[in-house]
Amino acid sequence: MGLDYGWEKFFTSLHYAVGSAAPPQKLLEGVVSGVYDLRRDSFPDDETWKRFEKLLNETTYLSATGNEGAIRATTSQMTDDEAGRCLREAFEIFSKITEACGAKAQRERTEGRLQ
């Protein structure tokens, strides 16, 4: 998968959230659903990975009932403030991934010029 894949998944999920008038709980559900399957190699460092794991734990700790999954079960019970805080954290994680992608691209350009 890799860093670029993590960037793509976060970008797509957050892009939807930014343009939607849905309540923050629904926006958060969409963002987390979009990035839920990411693995460690999609993050630039252990700190960012741990922040992501914490976000997942905060948004999936309730058991599903009926046809809903753990993400909906948890996010639907959050206050607007809680959901908003988690959305901001998702954006901060995306920012860290974006910075790492930019640094990687810069290294690749520099290495290409040196060869």
Helices and strands as residue ranges (DSSP letters): H 3-18, H 24-35, G 40-42, H 46-60, H 70-75, H 80-114
